Amino acid sequence: MLKPKRVLVVYGTRPEAVKLLGVVDALGPQARTLHSGQHYSPELASEFEGALGLRAPDRQLDVGGTTRGEQIGGATIGIEAELRREAVDALIVQGDTNTALAGALAANAAGVALVHVEAGLRSFDRAMPEEHNRVVVDHLSDLCAAPTETSRANLAAEGIAGDDRVVVTGNTVVEAVQRLAPPAAETASILAARSLTADSFVLATFHRPENVDDPEVLATILRELAALPLPVVLPLHPRTEQRARAAGLGDLLAQVRIEPPAGYRCFLGLMARSAFAVSDSGGVQEESSVVKRPVIVVRRSTERPEVLGTFCELVPAGARIGEVARQWLDDLPGLHAKLATIDTPYGDGLASQRIVDAVERMIG
């Protein structure tokens, strides 16, 4: 009798969990899950298993709160040990995190087929640790699930090609947002609890080193946000708060509405009813195309060019946040109406099933 196929799905952060939720569901009893602990707290674990509906991981590591090298090394050791303890036919990682790189290295060391979900993204900015992570993972992968034709072209330019190695699937973010976005009544409650009016506030998030590690850049961003003519809701990343306080920017923080980091459903509800968002998050750029809200992207570059010129505008170092915002506010209803007619470039919400079908073809 043939043994059933088994697949280990590895994640370490909330964005990975969100984007792998549909893959785990589609794999069904084939799936085993491992959480590296890269980002871990009891509250986050509760959200995974509650609002996100992701089952408790079969294996839990504890690599959080360490340096990048320690995270990658510790997670690689732990994931490889799991692969040698319990045989699987493939290992799936997502995106460009330290956990994704560790999973790729462990699969390579153990001789297990590697699948990269969201393969082929490139910012062409070698100053980003994530760029190094995603390039290495792609080159180690036996199957690259590229979300768009742009991603497929990036892979081909690096010699990663062939129908047996690269498949364009769409991005699992589409189905994740469709599944997890709160309904109208819940969204109304989210706004009411904050005394916010729909389409009349700005949602902001920042955490990337290029923005928060340079006190001058961080001060510029906060000044631009404080000068906007709408309330600015800023769910504050702990790293961002630490850098701002250390740089003496507490007065600027006091001029926006600081909140603790929001749960994913809450964040989607806020984003969907905001006037616009201001962020350096890659995921927010993708989510904008599903909830149909514009985003000022405070980055030097982006690995998601598909949304530039429609849902997103790139503003390096934050100096033009107010300029772009004023342009949008001149006809905000018209902009929202226009975006509502534009399809997301990330697919039809069936990416997870396409990924699982490709995995099953690969492992037989």
Buried (B, 14 or more C-beta within 10 A) or exposed (E): EEEEBBBBBBBBBBBBBBBBBBBBBBBEEBBBBBBBBBBBEEEBBEBBEEBBEBEEBBBBBBBBEBEEEEBBBBBBBBBBBBBEEEEBBBBBBBBBBBBBBBBBBBBBBBEBBBBBBBBBBBBEBEEBBBBBBBBBBBBBBBBBBBBBEBBBEBBBEEEBBEEEBBBBBBBBBBBBBEBBBBEEEEBBEBBEEBEBEEBBBBBBBBBBEBBBEBBEBBBBBBBBBBEBEBBBBBBBBEBBBEBBEEBEBEEBBEEBBBBEBBBBBBBBBBBBBBBBBBBBBBBBBBBBBBBBBBBBBBBBBBBBBBBEEBBBBBBBBBBBBBEBBEEBBEEBEEBBEEBEEEEBBBBEBBBBBBBBBBBBEBBE
